[in-house]
């Protein structure tokens, strides 16, 4: 290990695991929706959710970073925070009335140009809007389109991107300081952002094809994804003396990765259950929890095919809390 790199804490490892899990879920649903309905139709439908999401995220980050103005360096701070959260390291150039991010590597490149359009165009336009109606965003090159870098420009609406690029020698390059923001805080933001984006995908699918078809579209993909994650996490059961308790605690651990919180897991001969009182999906469409059910049953197929997961109560269906149960197949 490099001398300046410390061992990650258990909390940081879990945060990375949670981020990867939610990213997998979001991308699986998004890719399936694009496959079914076509990229252009999906992008047109989800675009507004992403713009609103970028706006709301920027307002929160401006408050966190103590930003009170709309200077180019302030816009650069918010966008750099987002990039750092997404595990990207942009080169930043700040001009008199614009800022540019150059990105040569992107962890989301394999997700395809459609996801880049959502994250780096629709969301960025929401960020620009949060700094004033005269602000705009433009992406003139993209790695997803086989360019050598992404070029992302925040500018006044009246300015020409091509002219900015020609006059870039008047700008200054350098790192953007984010003050006391820690890696753990940036990752927490990223996890919350991905959860929101997953919600947008499910909402968009519901808008386009309705709730029943949305569930039918996503359930097989989420079940298979659950099997993959179950195989990955299966080793956690190897030291468990009580198999039923071990499986219940594994499912509870995945609840934690989804940011779902509540009481203790209760393990009985007839099955296990837990009440969830806090969940980022509590106001989502009921299809969201049905999709998570499919994921959990995929996990169980990999770790204990004799058990089945099911929600008995759901907050997004009007209940005061959620209640999940584990029991023998055919609950």
Buried (B, 14 or more C-beta within 10 A) or exposed (E): EEEEEEEEEEEBEBBBBBBBBBBBBBBBBBBBBBEBBEBEBBBEBBBEBBBBBBBEBBBEBBEBBEBEEBBBBBBBBBBBBBBBBBBBEBEBBBBEEBBBBBBEEBEBBEBBBBBBBBBBBBBBBBBBBBBEEEBBBBBBBBBBEEEEBBBBBBBBEEBEBEEBBEEEEEBEEEEBEBEEBEBBBBBBBBBBBBBBBBBBBBBBBBEBBEBEBBBEBBBEBBBBBBBBBBBBBBEBBEEBEEEBBBBBBBBBBBBEBBBBEBEEBEBEEEBBBBBBEEBBBBEBBBBBBBBBBBBBBBBBBBBBEEBBBBBEBBBBEEEEBBBBBBBEEEE
